[in-house]
Amino acid sequence: MDRKLAVLLLVVLLLQVIDQSEALGGERWRKWNQNVKQLRDFLITAIGEEQIIADIEREASMSK
């Protein structure tokens, strides 16, 4: 698997985890959400939002 694709999948999974844990709410999830959001923000900053979008669009067009 391409390294960029693996990172993109990780970002997507992190976003899904954030959505699910925010739906659960509660105090015990608050720290978890904060850590996951920091990791997500780091990955987006490191790769670049435009590059992530371009890679997702490229992969989507290749899978059709």
CHARMM internal coordinates of N, CA and C (Angstrom, degrees):
IC EDIT
DIST 1 N 1 CA 1.4542
DIST 1 CA 1 C 1.5281
ANGL 1 N 1 CA 1 C 108.50
DIST 1 C 2 N 1.2924
ANGL 1 CA 1 C 2 N 114.62
DIHE 1 N 1 CA 1 C 2 N 136.47
DIST 2 N 2 CA 1.4508
ANGL 1 C 2 N 2 CA 121.14
DIHE 1 CA 1 C 2 N 2 CA 178.35
DIST 2 CA 2 C 1.5303
ANGL 2 N 2 CA 2 C 110.05
DIHE 1 C 2 N 2 CA 2 C -61.00
DIST 2 C 3 N 1.3088
ANGL 2 CA 2 C 3 N 116.31
DIHE 2 N 2 CA 2 C 3 N 140.12
DIST 3 N 3 CA 1.4723
ANGL 2 C 3 N 3 CA 120.64
DIHE 2 CA 2 C 3 N 3 CA -177.22
DIST 3 CA 3 C 1.5299
ANGL 3 N 3 CA 3 C 111.99
DIHE 2 C 3 N 3 CA 3 C -61.44
DIST 3 C 4 N 1.3260
ANGL 3 CA 3 C 4 N 116.66
DIHE 3 N 3 CA 3 C 4 N -42.28
DIST 4 N 4 CA 1.4697
ANGL 3 C 4 N 4 CA 119.66
DIHE 3 CA 3 C 4 N 4 CA 179.70
DIST 4 CA 4 C 1.5236
ANGL 4 N 4 CA 4 C 111.00
DIHE 3 C 4 N 4 CA 4 C -63.84
DIST 4 C 5 N 1.3184
ANGL 4 CA 4 C 5 N 115.89
DIHE 4 N 4 CA 4 C 5 N -40.24
DIST 5 N 5 CA 1.4620
ANGL 4 C 5 N 5 CA 119.18
DIHE 4 CA 4 C 5 N 5 CA 178.81
DIST 5 CA 5 C 1.5237
ANGL 5 N 5 CA 5 C 110.64
DIHE 4 C 5 N 5 CA 5 C -63.97
DIST 5 C 6 N 1.3193
ANGL 5 CA 5 C 6 N 116.69
DIHE 5 N 5 CA 5 C 6 N -39.69
DIST 6 N 6 CA 1.4637
ANGL 5 C 6 N 6 CA 120.18
DIHE 5 CA 5 C 6 N 6 CA 177.92
DIST 6 CA 6 C 1.5256
ANGL 6 N 6 CA 6 C 110.98
DIHE 5 C 6 N 6 CA 6 C -61.99
DIST 6 C 7 N 1.3203
ANGL 6 CA 6 C 7 N 117.37
DIHE 6 N 6 CA 6 C 7 N -41.37
DIST 7 N 7 CA 1.4639
ANGL 6 C 7 N 7 CA 120.91
DIHE 6 CA 6 C 7 N 7 CA 178.85
DIST 7 CA 7 C 1.5266
ANGL 7 N 7 CA 7 C 110.19
DIHE 6 C 7 N 7 CA 7 C -67.22
DIST 7 C 8 N 1.3256
ANGL 7 CA 7 C 8 N 116.78
DIHE 7 N 7 CA 7 C 8 N -40.17
DIST 8 N 8 CA 1.4635
ANGL 7 C 8 N 8 CA 119.89
DIHE 7 CA 7 C 8 N 8 CA 177.56
DIST 8 CA 8 C 1.5235
ANGL 8 N 8 CA 8 C 111.19
DIHE 7 C 8 N 8 CA 8 C -61.48
DIST 8 C 9 N 1.3150
ANGL 8 CA 8 C 9 N 116.13
DIHE 8 N 8 CA 8 C 9 N -42.38
DIST 9 N 9 CA 1.4621
ANGL 8 C 9 N 9 CA 119.44
DIHE 8 CA 8 C 9 N 9 CA 177.56
DIST 9 CA 9 C 1.5164
ANGL 9 N 9 CA 9 C 110.95
DIHE 8 C 9 N 9 CA 9 C -63.20
DIST 9 C 10 N 1.3229
ANGL 9 CA 9 C 10 N 116.80
DIHE 9 N 9 CA 9 C 10 N -38.06
DIST 10 N 10 CA 1.4632
ANGL 9 C 10 N 10 CA 120.66
DIHE 9 CA 9 C 10 N 10 CA 177.73
DIST 10 CA 10 C 1.5230
ANGL 10 N 10 CA 10 C 110.74
DIHE 9 C 10 N 10 CA 10 C -63.15
DIST 10 C 11 N 1.3193
ANGL 10 CA 10 C 11 N 117.19
DIHE 10 N 10 CA 10 C 11 N -43.06
DIST 11 N 11 CA 1.4679
ANGL 10 C 11 N 11 CA 120.61
DIHE 10 CA 10 C 11 N 11 CA 178.81
DIST 11 CA 11 C 1.5267
ANGL 11 N 11 CA 11 C 110.43
DIHE 10 C 11 N 11 CA 11 C -62.02
DIST 11 C 12 N 1.3245
ANGL 11 CA 11 C 12 N 116.74
DIHE 11 N 11 CA 11 C 12 N -44.40
DIST 12 N 12 CA 1.4671
ANGL 11 C 12 N 12 CA 120.30
DIHE 11 CA 11 C 12 N 12 CA 179.22
DIST 12 CA 12 C 1.5248
ANGL 12 N 12 CA 12 C 110.49
DIHE 11 C 12 N 12 CA 12 C -62.43
DIST 12 C 13 N 1.3280
ANGL 12 CA 12 C 13 N 116.95
DIHE 12 N 12 CA 12 C 13 N -43.60
DIST 13 N 13 CA 1.4650
ANGL 12 C 13 N 13 CA 120.05
DIHE 12 CA 12 C 13 N 13 CA 178.27
DIST 13 CA 13 C 1.5197
ANGL 13 N 13 CA 13 C 111.55
DIHE 12 C 13 N 13 CA 13 C -63.10
DIST 13 C 14 N 1.3246
ANGL 13 CA 13 C 14 N 117.13
DIHE 13 N 13 CA 13 C 14 N -39.64
DIST 14 N 14 CA 1.4636
ANGL 13 C 14 N 14 CA 119.91
DIHE 13 CA 13 C 14 N 14 CA 177.91
DIST 14 CA 14 C 1.5204
ANGL 14 N 14 CA 14 C 111.17
DIHE 13 C 14 N 14 CA 14 C -62.45
DIST 14 C 15 N 1.3174
ANGL 14 CA 14 C 15 N 116.57
DIHE 14 N 14 CA 14 C 15 N -40.74
DIST 15 N 15 CA 1.4659
ANGL 14 C 15 N 15 CA 119.67
DIHE 14 CA 14 C 15 N 15 CA 177.90
DIST 15 CA 15 C 1.5266
ANGL 15 N 15 CA 15 C 111.16
DIHE 14 C 15 N 15 CA 15 C -63.15
DIST 15 C 16 N 1.3202
ANGL 15 CA 15 C 16 N 116.69
DIHE 15 N 15 CA 15 C 16 N -39.06
DIST 16 N 16 CA 1.4638
ANGL 15 C 16 N 16 CA 120.01
DIHE 15 CA 15 C 16 N 16 CA 178.09
DIST 16 CA 16 C 1.5218
ANGL 16 N 16 CA 16 C 111.41
DIHE 15 C 16 N 16 CA 16 C -67.59
DIST 16 C 17 N 1.3297
ANGL 16 CA 16 C 17 N 116.91
DIHE 16 N 16 CA 16 C 17 N -39.44
DIST 17 N 17 CA 1.4635
ANGL 16 C 17 N 17 CA 120.58
DIHE 16 CA 16 C 17 N 17 CA 177.88
DIST 17 CA 17 C 1.5214
ANGL 17 N 17 CA 17 C 110.20
DIHE 16 C 17 N 17 CA 17 C -62.92
DIST 17 C 18 N 1.3264
ANGL 17 CA 17 C 18 N 116.98
DIHE 17 N 17 CA 17 C 18 N -42.02
DIST 18 N 18 CA 1.4650
ANGL 17 C 18 N 18 CA 120.74
DIHE 17 CA 17 C 18 N 18 CA 178.83
DIST 18 CA 18 C 1.5231
ANGL 18 N 18 CA 18 C 109.94
DIHE 17 C 18 N 18 CA 18 C -61.19
DIST 18 C 19 N 1.3285
ANGL 18 CA 18 C 19 N 116.74
DIHE 18 N 18 CA 18 C 19 N -46.36
DIST 19 N 19 CA 1.4668
ANGL 18 C 19 N 19 CA 120.00
DIHE 18 CA 18 C 19 N 19 CA -179.88
DIST 19 CA 19 C 1.5220
ANGL 19 N 19 CA 19 C 111.35
DIHE 18 C 19 N 19 CA 19 C -59.74
DIST 19 C 20 N 1.3152
ANGL 19 CA 19 C 20 N 117.25
DIHE 19 N 19 CA 19 C 20 N -45.11
DIST 20 N 20 CA 1.4645
ANGL 19 C 20 N 20 CA 120.98
DIHE 19 CA 19 C 20 N 20 CA -178.23
DIST 20 CA 20 C 1.5235
ANGL 20 N 20 CA 20 C 111.78
DIHE 19 C 20 N 20 CA 20 C -67.02
DIST 20 C 21 N 1.3240
ANGL 20 CA 20 C 21 N 116.62
DIHE 20 N 20 CA 20 C 21 N -43.91
DIST 21 N 21 CA 1.4638
ANGL 20 C 21 N 21 CA 118.91
DIHE 20 CA 20 C 21 N 21 CA -177.11
DIST 21 CA 21 C 1.5261
ANGL 21 N 21 CA 21 C 111.66
DIHE 20 C 21 N 21 CA 21 C -71.85
DIST 21 C 22 N 1.3397
ANGL 21 CA 21 C 22 N 117.77
DIHE 21 N 21 CA 21 C 22 N -31.52
DIST 22 N 22 CA 1.4618
ANGL 21 C 22 N 22 CA 119.59
DIHE 21 CA 21 C 22 N 22 CA 175.27
DIST 22 CA 22 C 1.5208
ANGL 22 N 22 CA 22 C 110.58
DIHE 21 C 22 N 22 CA 22 C -67.54
DIST 22 C 23 N 1.3195
ANGL 22 CA 22 C 23 N 116.49
DIHE 22 N 22 CA 22 C 23 N -33.22
DIST 23 N 23 CA 1.4604
ANGL 22 C 23 N 23 CA 119.76
DIHE 22 CA 22 C 23 N 23 CA 177.27
DIST 23 CA 23 C 1.5280
ANGL 23 N 23 CA 23 C 110.48
DIHE 22 C 23 N 23 CA 23 C -66.39
DIST 23 C 24 N 1.3318
ANGL 23 CA 23 C 24 N 116.47
DIHE 23 N 23 CA 23 C 24 N -34.80
DIST 24 N 24 CA 1.4625
ANGL 23 C 24 N 24 CA 119.95
DIHE 23 CA 23 C 24 N 24 CA 178.36
DIST 24 CA 24 C 1.5217
ANGL 24 N 24 CA 24 C 111.44
DIHE 23 C 24 N 24 CA 24 C -71.30
DIST 24 C 25 N 1.3355
ANGL 24 CA 24 C 25 N 115.30
DIHE 24 N 24 CA 24 C 25 N -35.70
DIST 25 N 25 CA 1.4660
ANGL 24 C 25 N 25 CA 120.44
DIHE 24 CA 24 C 25 N 25 CA 179.48
DIST 25 CA 25 C 1.5169
ANGL 25 N 25 CA 25 C 111.78
DIHE 24 C 25 N 25 CA 25 C 64.50
DIST 25 C 26 N 1.2986
ANGL 25 CA 25 C 26 N 115.40
DIHE 25 N 25 CA 25 C 26 N -163.97
DIST 26 N 26 CA 1.4527
ANGL 25 C 26 N 26 CA 120.21
DIHE 25 CA 25 C 26 N 26 CA 177.99
DIST 26 CA 26 C 1.5141
ANGL 26 N 26 CA 26 C 113.05
DIHE 25 C 26 N 26 CA 26 C 91.43
DIST 26 C 27 N 1.3160
ANGL 26 CA 26 C 27 N 114.60
DIHE 26 N 26 CA 26 C 27 N 161.13
DIST 27 N 27 CA 1.4669
ANGL 26 C 27 N 27 CA 122.04
DIHE 26 CA 26 C 27 N 27 CA -175.84
DIST 27 CA 27 C 1.5268
ANGL 27 N 27 CA 27 C 112.28
DIHE 26 C 27 N 27 CA 27 C -68.56
DIST 27 C 28 N 1.3214
ANGL 27 CA 27 C 28 N 117.33
DIHE 27 N 27 CA 27 C 28 N -39.41
DIST 28 N 28 CA 1.4648
ANGL 27 C 28 N 28 CA 118.82
DIHE 27 CA 27 C 28 N 28 CA -174.76
DIST 28 CA 28 C 1.5172
ANGL 28 N 28 CA 28 C 112.48
DIHE 27 C 28 N 28 CA 28 C -67.63
DIST 28 C 29 N 1.3243
ANGL 28 CA 28 C 29 N 118.02
DIHE 28 N 28 CA 28 C 29 N -22.55
DIST 29 N 29 CA 1.4556
ANGL 28 C 29 N 29 CA 120.82
DIHE 28 CA 28 C 29 N 29 CA 179.24
DIST 29 CA 29 C 1.5212
ANGL 29 N 29 CA 29 C 112.48
DIHE 28 C 29 N 29 CA 29 C -87.89
DIST 29 C 30 N 1.3251
ANGL 29 CA 29 C 30 N 117.99
DIHE 29 N 29 CA 29 C 30 N -14.48
DIST 30 N 30 CA 1.4597
ANGL 29 C 30 N 30 CA 120.86
DIHE 29 CA 29 C 30 N 30 CA -174.70
DIST 30 CA 30 C 1.5356
ANGL 30 N 30 CA 30 C 111.88
DIHE 29 C 30 N 30 CA 30 C -61.74
DIST 30 C 31 N 1.3255
ANGL 30 CA 30 C 31 N 117.78
DIHE 30 N 30 CA 30 C 31 N -47.14
DIST 31 N 31 CA 1.4677
ANGL 30 C 31 N 31 CA 121.33
DIHE 30 CA 30 C 31 N 31 CA 179.70
DIST 31 CA 31 C 1.5284
ANGL 31 N 31 CA 31 C 110.42
DIHE 30 C 31 N 31 CA 31 C -66.80
DIST 31 C 32 N 1.3225
ANGL 31 CA 31 C 32 N 116.27
DIHE 31 N 31 CA 31 C 32 N -40.35
DIST 32 N 32 CA 1.4629
ANGL 31 C 32 N 32 CA 120.82
DIHE 31 CA 31 C 32 N 32 CA 177.89
DIST 32 CA 32 C 1.5245
ANGL 32 N 32 CA 32 C 110.07
DIHE 31 C 32 N 32 CA 32 C -58.95
DIST 32 C 33 N 1.3285
ANGL 32 CA 32 C 33 N 117.21
DIHE 32 N 32 CA 32 C 33 N -48.09
DIST 33 N 33 CA 1.4621
ANGL 32 C 33 N 33 CA 121.55
DIHE 32 CA 32 C 33 N 33 CA 179.30
DIST 33 CA 33 C 1.5210
ANGL 33 N 33 CA 33 C 111.24
DIHE 32 C 33 N 33 CA 33 C -58.52
DIST 33 C 34 N 1.3204
ANGL 33 CA 33 C 34 N 116.21
DIHE 33 N 33 CA 33 C 34 N -42.01
DIST 34 N 34 CA 1.4607
ANGL 33 C 34 N 34 CA 120.73
DIHE 33 CA 33 C 34 N 34 CA -179.46
DIST 34 CA 34 C 1.5269
ANGL 34 N 34 CA 34 C 110.34
DIHE 33 C 34 N 34 CA 34 C -62.42
DIST 34 C 35 N 1.3264
ANGL 34 CA 34 C 35 N 117.60
DIHE 34 N 34 CA 34 C 35 N -44.68
DIST 35 N 35 CA 1.4647
ANGL 34 C 35 N 35 CA 121.18
DIHE 34 CA 34 C 35 N 35 CA -179.94
DIST 35 CA 35 C 1.5231
ANGL 35 N 35 CA 35 C 111.84
DIHE 34 C 35 N 35 CA 35 C -65.99
DIST 35 C 36 N 1.3177
ANGL 35 CA 35 C 36 N 117.21
DIHE 35 N 35 CA 35 C 36 N -41.94
DIST 36 N 36 CA 1.4599
ANGL 35 C 36 N 36 CA 121.01
DIHE 35 CA 35 C 36 N 36 CA 179.85
DIST 36 CA 36 C 1.5248
ANGL 36 N 36 CA 36 C 110.40
DIHE 35 C 36 N 36 CA 36 C -65.77
DIST 36 C 37 N 1.3197
ANGL 36 CA 36 C 37 N 117.33
DIHE 36 N 36 CA 36 C 37 N -41.25
DIST 37 N 37 CA 1.4666
ANGL 36 C 37 N 37 CA 120.65
DIHE 36 CA 36 C 37 N 37 CA 178.67
DIST 37 CA 37 C 1.5262
ANGL 37 N 37 CA 37 C 111.24
DIHE 36 C 37 N 37 CA 37 C -64.25
DIST 37 C 38 N 1.3357
ANGL 37 CA 37 C 38 N 117.45
DIHE 37 N 37 CA 37 C 38 N -38.23
DIST 38 N 38 CA 1.4601
ANGL 37 C 38 N 38 CA 120.32
DIHE 37 CA 37 C 38 N 38 CA 177.59
DIST 38 CA 38 C 1.5256
ANGL 38 N 38 CA 38 C 110.58
DIHE 37 C 38 N 38 CA 38 C -64.30
DIST 38 C 39 N 1.3283
ANGL 38 CA 38 C 39 N 117.10
DIHE 38 N 38 CA 38 C 39 N -41.99
DIST 39 N 39 CA 1.4587
ANGL 38 C 39 N 39 CA 120.46
DIHE 38 CA 38 C 39 N 39 CA 178.10
DIST 39 CA 39 C 1.5230
ANGL 39 N 39 CA 39 C 110.83
DIHE 38 C 39 N 39 CA 39 C -64.98
DIST 39 C 40 N 1.3220
ANGL 39 CA 39 C 40 N 117.08
DIHE 39 N 39 CA 39 C 40 N -43.34
DIST 40 N 40 CA 1.4611
ANGL 39 C 40 N 40 CA 121.46
DIHE 39 CA 39 C 40 N 40 CA 177.74
DIST 40 CA 40 C 1.5279
ANGL 40 N 40 CA 40 C 110.81
DIHE 39 C 40 N 40 CA 40 C -59.67
DIST 40 C 41 N 1.3312
ANGL 40 CA 40 C 41 N 116.61
DIHE 40 N 40 CA 40 C 41 N -47.36
DIST 41 N 41 CA 1.4624
ANGL 40 C 41 N 41 CA 120.91
DIHE 40 CA 40 C 41 N 41 CA -179.43
DIST 41 CA 41 C 1.5216
ANGL 41 N 41 CA 41 C 111.42
DIHE 40 C 41 N 41 CA 41 C -62.80
DIST 41 C 42 N 1.3293
ANGL 41 CA 41 C 42 N 116.82
DIHE 41 N 41 CA 41 C 42 N -38.57
DIST 42 N 42 CA 1.4634
ANGL 41 C 42 N 42 CA 120.63
DIHE 41 CA 41 C 42 N 42 CA 177.67
DIST 42 CA 42 C 1.5226
ANGL 42 N 42 CA 42 C 110.62
DIHE 41 C 42 N 42 CA 42 C -62.71
DIST 42 C 43 N 1.3319
ANGL 42 CA 42 C 43 N 117.12
DIHE 42 N 42 CA 42 C 43 N -45.89
DIST 43 N 43 CA 1.4602
ANGL 42 C 43 N 43 CA 120.07
DIHE 42 CA 42 C 43 N 43 CA -179.40
DIST 43 CA 43 C 1.5218
ANGL 43 N 43 CA 43 C 111.37
DIHE 42 C 43 N 43 CA 43 C -64.25
DIST 43 C 44 N 1.3237
ANGL 43 CA 43 C 44 N 116.87
DIHE 43 N 43 CA 43 C 44 N -42.02
DIST 44 N 44 CA 1.4630
ANGL 43 C 44 N 44 CA 120.12
DIHE 43 CA 43 C 44 N 44 CA 179.25
DIST 44 CA 44 C 1.5210
ANGL 44 N 44 CA 44 C 110.36
DIHE 43 C 44 N 44 CA 44 C -63.92
DIST 44 C 45 N 1.3254
ANGL 44 CA 44 C 45 N 117.20
DIHE 44 N 44 CA 44 C 45 N -41.08
DIST 45 N 45 CA 1.4640
ANGL 44 C 45 N 45 CA 121.12
DIHE 44 CA 44 C 45 N 45 CA 178.91
DIST 45 CA 45 C 1.5239
ANGL 45 N 45 CA 45 C 110.86
DIHE 44 C 45 N 45 CA 45 C -67.08
DIST 45 C 46 N 1.3252
ANGL 45 CA 45 C 46 N 116.80
DIHE 45 N 45 CA 45 C 46 N -42.41
DIST 46 N 46 CA 1.4634
ANGL 45 C 46 N 46 CA 120.73
DIHE 45 CA 45 C 46 N 46 CA -176.95
DIST 46 CA 46 C 1.5266
ANGL 46 N 46 CA 46 C 111.58
DIHE 45 C 46 N 46 CA 46 C -66.49
DIST 46 C 47 N 1.3111
ANGL 46 CA 46 C 47 N 117.50
DIHE 46 N 46 CA 46 C 47 N -40.61
DIST 47 N 47 CA 1.4587
ANGL 46 C 47 N 47 CA 120.94
DIHE 46 CA 46 C 47 N 47 CA -177.29
DIST 47 CA 47 C 1.5211
ANGL 47 N 47 CA 47 C 111.07
DIHE 46 C 47 N 47 CA 47 C -87.53
DIST 47 C 48 N 1.2876
ANGL 47 CA 47 C 48 N 116.80
DIHE 47 N 47 CA 47 C 48 N -38.95
DIST 48 N 48 CA 1.4582
ANGL 47 C 48 N 48 CA 121.52
DIHE 47 CA 47 C 48 N 48 CA -176.03
DIST 48 CA 48 C 1.5142
ANGL 48 N 48 CA 48 C 109.79
DIHE 47 C 48 N 48 CA 48 C 100.88
DIST 48 C 49 N 1.3127
ANGL 48 CA 48 C 49 N 115.41
DIHE 48 N 48 CA 48 C 49 N 128.79
DIST 49 N 49 CA 1.4637
ANGL 48 C 49 N 49 CA 120.56
DIHE 48 CA 48 C 49 N 49 CA -175.78
DIST 49 CA 49 C 1.5213
ANGL 49 N 49 CA 49 C 111.88
DIHE 48 C 49 N 49 CA 49 C -61.24
DIST 49 C 50 N 1.3384
ANGL 49 CA 49 C 50 N 117.89
DIHE 49 N 49 CA 49 C 50 N -41.18
DIST 50 N 50 CA 1.4571
ANGL 49 C 50 N 50 CA 120.71
DIHE 49 CA 49 C 50 N 50 CA -179.41
DIST 50 CA 50 C 1.5214
ANGL 50 N 50 CA 50 C 111.02
DIHE 49 C 50 N 50 CA 50 C -64.00
DIST 50 C 51 N 1.3305
ANGL 50 CA 50 C 51 N 116.16
DIHE 50 N 50 CA 50 C 51 N -39.17
DIST 51 N 51 CA 1.4628
ANGL 50 C 51 N 51 CA 120.08
DIHE 50 CA 50 C 51 N 51 CA 179.44
DIST 51 CA 51 C 1.5246
ANGL 51 N 51 CA 51 C 110.87
DIHE 50 C 51 N 51 CA 51 C -66.40
DIST 51 C 52 N 1.3250
ANGL 51 CA 51 C 52 N 116.97
DIHE 51 N 51 CA 51 C 52 N -39.70
DIST 52 N 52 CA 1.4637
ANGL 51 C 52 N 52 CA 120.71
DIHE 51 CA 51 C 52 N 52 CA 178.44
DIST 52 CA 52 C 1.5223
ANGL 52 N 52 CA 52 C 110.08
DIHE 51 C 52 N 52 CA 52 C -62.30
DIST 52 C 53 N 1.3300
ANGL 52 CA 52 C 53 N 116.57
DIHE 52 N 52 CA 52 C 53 N -46.32
DIST 53 N 53 CA 1.4655
ANGL 52 C 53 N 53 CA 120.52
DIHE 52 CA 52 C 53 N 53 CA 179.96
DIST 53 CA 53 C 1.5269
ANGL 53 N 53 CA 53 C 110.40
DIHE 52 C 53 N 53 CA 53 C -62.66
DIST 53 C 54 N 1.3215
ANGL 53 CA 53 C 54 N 117.09
DIHE 53 N 53 CA 53 C 54 N -43.87
DIST 54 N 54 CA 1.4648
ANGL 53 C 54 N 54 CA 120.72
DIHE 53 CA 53 C 54 N 54 CA 179.70
DIST 54 CA 54 C 1.5263
ANGL 54 N 54 CA 54 C 111.04
DIHE 53 C 54 N 54 CA 54 C -62.69
DIST 54 C 55 N 1.3249
ANGL 54 CA 54 C 55 N 117.45
DIHE 54 N 54 CA 54 C 55 N -41.22
DIST 55 N 55 CA 1.4626
ANGL 54 C 55 N 55 CA 120.85
DIHE 54 CA 54 C 55 N 55 CA 179.47
DIST 55 CA 55 C 1.5222
ANGL 55 N 55 CA 55 C 111.73
DIHE 54 C 55 N 55 CA 55 C -66.34
DIST 55 C 56 N 1.3269
ANGL 55 CA 55 C 56 N 116.56
DIHE 55 N 55 CA 55 C 56 N -41.19
DIST 56 N 56 CA 1.4672
ANGL 55 C 56 N 56 CA 120.16
DIHE 55 CA 55 C 56 N 56 CA 178.49
DIST 56 CA 56 C 1.5287
ANGL 56 N 56 CA 56 C 109.92
DIHE 55 C 56 N 56 CA 56 C -63.63
DIST 56 C 57 N 1.3239
ANGL 56 CA 56 C 57 N 116.98
DIHE 56 N 56 CA 56 C 57 N -43.83
DIST 57 N 57 CA 1.4645
ANGL 56 C 57 N 57 CA 120.23
DIHE 56 CA 56 C 57 N 57 CA 179.25
DIST 57 CA 57 C 1.5232
ANGL 57 N 57 CA 57 C 110.88
DIHE 56 C 57 N 57 CA 57 C -64.38
DIST 57 C 58 N 1.3242
ANGL 57 CA 57 C 58 N 117.50
DIHE 57 N 57 CA 57 C 58 N -39.87
DIST 58 N 58 CA 1.4635
ANGL 57 C 58 N 58 CA 121.17
DIHE 57 CA 57 C 58 N 58 CA 178.98
DIST 58 CA 58 C 1.5279
ANGL 58 N 58 CA 58 C 110.52
DIHE 57 C 58 N 58 CA 58 C -64.14
DIST 58 C 59 N 1.3298
ANGL 58 CA 58 C 59 N 116.48
DIHE 58 N 58 CA 58 C 59 N -46.62
DIST 59 N 59 CA 1.4651
ANGL 58 C 59 N 59 CA 120.35
DIHE 58 CA 58 C 59 N 59 CA 179.88
DIST 59 CA 59 C 1.5241
ANGL 59 N 59 CA 59 C 111.16
DIHE 58 C 59 N 59 CA 59 C -63.88
DIST 59 C 60 N 1.3321
ANGL 59 CA 59 C 60 N 116.66
DIHE 59 N 59 CA 59 C 60 N -38.31
DIST 60 N 60 CA 1.4641
ANGL 59 C 60 N 60 CA 120.25
DIHE 59 CA 59 C 60 N 60 CA 179.52
DIST 60 CA 60 C 1.5261
ANGL 60 N 60 CA 60 C 110.85
DIHE 59 C 60 N 60 CA 60 C -65.16
DIST 60 C 61 N 1.3305
ANGL 60 CA 60 C 61 N 116.92
DIHE 60 N 60 CA 60 C 61 N -40.71
DIST 61 N 61 CA 1.4620
ANGL 60 C 61 N 61 CA 119.57
DIHE 60 CA 60 C 61 N 61 CA -179.50
DIST 61 CA 61 C 1.5273
ANGL 61 N 61 CA 61 C 111.23
DIHE 60 C 61 N 61 CA 61 C -70.83
DIST 61 C 62 N 1.3246
ANGL 61 CA 61 C 62 N 117.56
DIHE 61 N 61 CA 61 C 62 N -30.35
DIST 62 N 62 CA 1.4618
ANGL 61 C 62 N 62 CA 120.98
DIHE 61 CA 61 C 62 N 62 CA 178.93
DIST 62 CA 62 C 1.5279
ANGL 62 N 62 CA 62 C 111.60
DIHE 61 C 62 N 62 CA 62 C -73.88
DIST 62 C 63 N 1.3152
ANGL 62 CA 62 C 63 N 117.62
DIHE 62 N 62 CA 62 C 63 N -27.85
DIST 63 N 63 CA 1.4634
ANGL 62 C 63 N 63 CA 120.37
DIHE 62 CA 62 C 63 N 63 CA -176.83
DIST 63 CA 63 C 1.5256
ANGL 63 N 63 CA 63 C 113.04
DIHE 62 C 63 N 63 CA 63 C -83.97
DIST 63 C 64 N 1.3300
ANGL 63 CA 63 C 64 N 117.22
DIHE 63 N 63 CA 63 C 64 N -7.44
DIST 64 N 64 CA 1.4776
ANGL 63 C 64 N 64 CA 120.55
DIHE 63 CA 63 C 64 N 64 CA -179.47
DIST 64 CA 64 C 1.5009
ANGL 64 N 64 CA 64 C 111.31
DIHE 63 C 64 N 64 CA 64 C -78.94
END
COOR INIT
IC SEED 1 N 1 CA 1 C
IC BUILD
